[in-house]
Amino acid sequence: MITYQLKCEEYNGNETMLIIFFILFAYLLGSFSTAIIASKLAGAADPRTQGSGNPGATNVLSTGGKKLAIIVLLGDALKGLIP
């Protein structure tokens, strides 16, 4: 079994700051609703007030059309792939 011991002089805290940054970035990125942003930019109805009221790709499909629903679906998928 191979173990790696981190020596005190090798650790400068940058790794911890980077981890904290990525956690905060992922949290903030996930808080943006792709459905609401895409609907507003396309001039479509607000998905929270139309259809099922759920701001997701399926509701956008029924209220805004296929193109907009695909954009929302891809945007939500990319949010999951980024850090």
Protein Blocks (a to p, Z undefined) as FASTA:
>chain_A
ZZddddfklpgolmmmmmmmmmmmmmmmmmpcfklmmmmmnopacfklgcjlpacfklmm
mmnojklmmmmmmmmmmmmmgZZ
